[in-house]
Amino acid sequence: MKIPPNKKFHQQKMGGKNPLLTPKCVLPFCYLFSAIFLVLAVTLFVSISKVDEITQRYDKDCTTKCNITIEPTKDMLAPVYFYYQLTNYHQNHRKYIKSRSDKQLRGETLSYADSSVCDPIRSYDDKESAKEVYEPCGLVAWSKFNDTFTIMEESTQKSVGFTEKGIAWESDLDEKFKNPDPLPDPDSPTTIQSNYQDEHFIVWMRVAPLPTFRKLYAILKTGKLEKNKKYTIQIENNYPVHQFEGTKSIAFSTSTWIGGKNAAISWCYLVIGLLLLVLSISFTLKHLLWGRELGNSKYLSWNKN
């Protein structure tokens, strides 16, 4: 039998550090972390203030087709992101999220028994046959967003240059969504989406965590939206939202290193930084005005010589 050497490391007799959390030790770290959070909050607020954004609701006065005109108050330099926004839409509902088959979306054949994960949107007329299973099945695919948008310069009626390519995550395109073989018949009553690799469909299938959300529709990768120049958005208004008291809007936005115009994290850092600062000051005053005498650390069991 091999005996370990008679050394402190091998015999697990090395000394340990037992810091004393005295006010003089703790309070500087409280002030330091408060300053860090406040600096981060200010940095994020400054970054967000540089994001240019135009938002306009369109469902209220838009019938089947309509035009909306926007006029930027400053140059919006590429990349400019074009989103559609929905409100009061609970994609985060448990039954909604579960109603899909990732196996089917990867292009694999789905039997009727396997389609139980898609309940209640499983098969055409609820027939218990693999041939009648929806392609793809499930509430998420069945409720896909189908409004369309065309963005043009108002004066020339020419396309601005927004592209609908590159709006989906590369990991989704490469791994999670593959077309089945053979392709679904677009005219079949069982077909919900004939092209599983359509990027608008992939963007919709990545469900949102909150009832108010935006989804990317197109990107202006070069050029800009010019200041005081009018742009027309031609809309085909197909997607109903009045049943659940929702709204639909469009949004144009630039971005910075932190992303789009979302101040939630900034406010979190600001609140935490201010709260930590107030507590630090309170503890400092308590220690200076009503502090108690600290005991002698030499009497601690681990601090004896």
C-alpha positions in Angstrom: 0.0 0.0 0.0 1.3 3.4 -1.0 1.6 5.8 2.0 1.3 9.6 1.1 4.2 11.8 2.1 4.1 13.3 5.6 3.6 16.8 4.2 0.9 19.4 5.1 -0.6 19.3 1.6 -0.8 15.5 1.3 -2.0 15.1 4.9 -4.6 17.9 4.4 -3.2 20.0 7.3 -2.7 23.2 5.4 -3.8 26.3 7.1 -7.0 28.1 6.0 -8.0 31.7 5.8 -10.8 32.9 8.0 -11.4 36.6 7.2 -13.2 38.6 9.8 -16.1 40.5 8.3 -15.7 43.7 10.2 -17.3 47.0 9.1 -13.9 48.3 7.9 -13.6 45.3 5.7 -17.1 45.0 4.4 -18.1 48.7 3.8 -15.5 49.5 1.2 -16.7 46.6 -0.9 -20.3 47.8 -0.6 -19.3 51.2 -1.9 -17.2 49.7 -4.6 -20.1 47.5 -5.9 -22.5 50.4 -5.6 -20.2 52.5 -7.8 -19.8 49.6 -10.3 -23.6 49.2 -10.7 -24.2 52.9 -11.1 -21.4 53.3 -13.7 -22.9 50.4 -15.6 -26.4 51.9 -15.4 -25.2 55.3 -16.7 -23.2 53.6 -19.5 -26.2 51.6 -20.6 -28.5 54.6 -20.5 -26.0 56.6 -22.7 -25.8 53.7 -25.1 -29.6 53.3 -25.4 -30.0 57.1 -25.9 -28.1 56.7 -29.2 -30.6 54.2 -30.6 -33.0 55.7 -33.2 -36.4 54.2 -33.3 -39.8 54.8 -35.1 -42.9 52.9 -34.0 -46.4 53.1 -35.5 -49.5 51.1 -34.9 -51.4 49.9 -38.0 -54.1 47.4 -37.0 -56.7 50.0 -35.8 -57.3 51.8 -39.1 -55.9 49.3 -41.6 -58.3 47.0 -43.5 -57.1 44.3 -45.8 -54.5 46.5 -47.4 -53.1 49.9 -46.4 -50.1 52.2 -46.6 -48.3 53.8 -43.7 -45.9 56.7 -44.1 -42.9 57.4 -41.8 -40.5 60.3 -41.9 -37.2 59.9 -39.8 -36.2 63.0 -37.9 -32.5 62.0 -38.2 -30.5 59.8 -40.5 -30.9 56.1 -39.5 -27.6 54.5 -40.5 -27.5 50.8 -41.4 -28.0 48.3 -40.0 -31.6 49.3 -39.6 -33.9 46.6 -38.2 -37.6 46.4 -39.2 -39.9 44.6 -36.7 -43.5 43.8 -36.3 -44.9 44.1 -32.8 -47.8 42.3 -31.1 -49.3 43.0 -27.7 -51.4 40.9 -25.4 -50.3 37.7 -27.2 -49.3 35.0 -24.7 -46.8 32.9 -26.7 -45.4 32.0 -23.2 -48.5 29.9 -22.3 -47.4 26.4 -21.3 -49.9 24.6 -23.6 -48.9 26.9 -26.5 -45.2 26.3 -26.1 -45.6 22.5 -25.8 -47.8 22.2 -28.9 -45.1 21.5 -31.5 -42.9 18.6 -32.7 -39.2 19.5 -32.9 -38.7 16.0 -34.5 -41.0 16.9 -37.3 -39.5 20.4 -37.7 -36.1 18.7 -38.3 -37.6 17.0 -41.3 -38.4 13.6 -39.8 -41.6 11.7 -40.5 -44.1 11.9 -37.8 -46.6 9.2 -37.0 -50.1 9.9 -35.6 -49.0 8.6 -32.2 -46.0 10.8 -32.1 -48.1 13.8 -33.0 -49.7 13.8 -29.5 -47.1 16.4 -28.6 -48.9 18.8 -31.0 -52.3 18.5 -29.3 -54.8 20.1 -30.0 -53.6 20.7 -33.6 -52.7 17.2 -34.6 -54.4 16.0 -37.8 -56.9 17.1 -40.4 -60.5 16.5 -39.2 -58.8 14.7 -36.2 -58.3 11.6 -38.3 -56.0 9.0 -36.7 -53.7 8.5 -39.7 -50.1 9.5 -40.3 -51.1 10.8 -43.8 -53.5 13.3 -42.1 -51.0 14.7 -39.6 -50.5 18.5 -40.2 -47.2 19.5 -41.6 -46.0 20.9 -39.3 -48.5 20.2 -36.5 -49.0 22.3 -33.3 -50.5 25.6 -32.1 -47.2 27.5 -32.7 -47.1 26.7 -36.4 -50.8 26.9 -36.9 -50.9 30.5 -35.5 -48.0 31.7 -37.6 -47.9 35.5 -38.4 -48.9 36.2 -42.1 -49.0 40.0 -42.5 -46.6 41.2 -45.2 -44.7 44.4 -45.6 -43.1 46.3 -48.5 -40.9 49.3 -47.8 -40.4 51.9 -50.5 -39.4 55.5 -51.0 -42.6 57.6 -51.3 -41.3 59.9 -54.0 -39.8 57.2 -56.3 -41.9 54.2 -55.2 -38.6 52.2 -55.4 -37.7 49.5 -52.9 -35.4 50.8 -50.1 -33.2 47.7 -49.9 -34.4 45.8 -46.9 -33.6 42.1 -47.1 -35.6 39.3 -45.4 -32.5 37.0 -45.5 -30.5 36.6 -42.3 -33.3 37.4 -39.9 -33.3 33.9 -38.3 -30.6 32.4 -36.0 -28.0 30.4 -37.9 -28.3 27.6 -35.3 -32.0 27.3 -36.1 -31.3 27.2 -39.8 -28.5 24.7 -39.6 -29.8 22.4 -36.9 -33.5 22.8 -35.9 -35.4 23.3 -39.1 -35.0 21.0 -42.1 -37.5 20.3 -44.9 -39.0 16.8 -45.1 -38.6 14.6 -48.1 -40.8 14.8 -50.0 -41.7 18.4 -49.5 -45.3 19.1 -48.2 -47.8 19.8 -50.9 -48.7 23.5 -50.5 -52.3 22.9 -51.7 -52.9 20.0 -49.3 -55.4 20.7 -46.5 -52.9 19.1 -44.1 -50.1 21.6 -45.0 -49.7 24.5 -42.6 -46.2 25.6 -43.8 -44.7 24.1 -47.0 -41.2 25.4 -46.4 -39.8 24.7 -43.0 -36.7 26.8 -43.7 -38.6 30.0 -44.5 -36.9 32.5 -42.2 -40.2 34.3 -41.3 -41.6 30.9 -40.1 -38.4 30.1 -38.1 -38.5 33.6 -36.4 -42.2 33.0 -35.5 -41.4 29.5 -34.1 -39.0 30.9 -31.5 -41.6 31.9 -29.0 -41.5 35.1 -27.0 -41.3 35.1 -23.2 -43.6 38.1 -22.7 -47.0 39.1 -24.0 -45.7 42.2 -25.7 -43.0 41.3 -28.2 -41.3 42.2 -31.4 -40.1 39.8 -34.1 -37.6 40.7 -36.8 -39.0 41.0 -40.4 -36.2 42.6 -42.5 -32.8 44.3 -42.2 -31.4 47.2 -44.1 -27.7 46.1 -44.2 -26.3 49.0 -46.3 -27.3 52.6 -46.8 -29.6 54.5 -44.5 -33.1 55.9 -43.9 -32.6 59.6 -44.7 -33.6 62.5 -42.4 -36.9 64.2 -43.4 -37.4 61.8 -46.3 -40.8 60.0 -46.5 -41.0 56.2 -46.8 -44.1 54.2 -47.5 -44.8 50.8 -45.9 -47.4 48.8 -47.9 -49.1 46.4 -45.6 -51.3 43.3 -46.3 -53.2 43.1 -43.1 -54.2 39.4 -42.8 -53.5 38.5 -39.1 -56.5 39.0 -36.8 -55.8 40.3 -33.2 -59.1 41.8 -32.1 -60.3 38.4 -30.7 -57.7 38.6 -27.9 -57.7 42.4 -27.7 -54.2 42.6 -29.1 -52.6 45.3 -31.2 -50.1 45.3 -34.2 -47.4 47.8 -34.8 -44.3 48.2 -37.0 -41.0 49.5 -35.8 -37.7 50.6 -37.3 -34.7 50.6 -35.1 -31.0 51.0 -35.1 -28.8 49.3 -32.5 -25.7 49.8 -30.4 -23.3 47.4 -28.7 -26.0 46.7 -26.1 -28.7 46.1 -28.7 -32.0 47.9 -29.3 -33.9 50.4 -27.2 -34.7 48.4 -24.1 -33.9 50.1 -20.8 -34.9 47.2 -18.5 -31.4 46.1 -17.6 -30.3 49.8 -17.1 -33.1 50.4 -14.6 -32.2 47.2 -12.8 -28.6 48.3 -12.4 -29.6 51.8 -11.3 -32.0 50.5 -8.7 -29.5 48.0 -7.3 -26.7 50.6 -7.3 -28.8 53.2 -5.5 -30.2 50.6 -3.0 -26.7 49.4 -2.2 -25.4 53.0 -1.8 -28.2 53.9 0.6 -27.6 50.7 2.7 -23.9 51.4 2.7 -24.4 54.9 4.0 -26.8 53.7 6.6 -24.4 51.0 7.8 -21.6 53.5 7.9 -23.6 56.0 10.1 -24.7 53.1 12.3 -21.1 52.1 12.8 -19.8 55.6 13.4 -22.6 56.8 15.7 -23.9 53.7 17.4 -21.2 51.1 16.8 -20.2 48.5 19.4 -16.7 47.6 20.4 -15.4 44.6 18.5 -14.0 41.6 20.4 -10.3 40.6 20.3 -9.7 38.3 17.4 -6.9 36.5 19.2 -9.4 34.6 21.2 -10.9 33.0 18.2 -10.3 29.2 18.1 -8.8 29.3 14.6 -6.6 32.3 15.3 -4.7 31.0 18.2 -0.9 30.6 17.9 
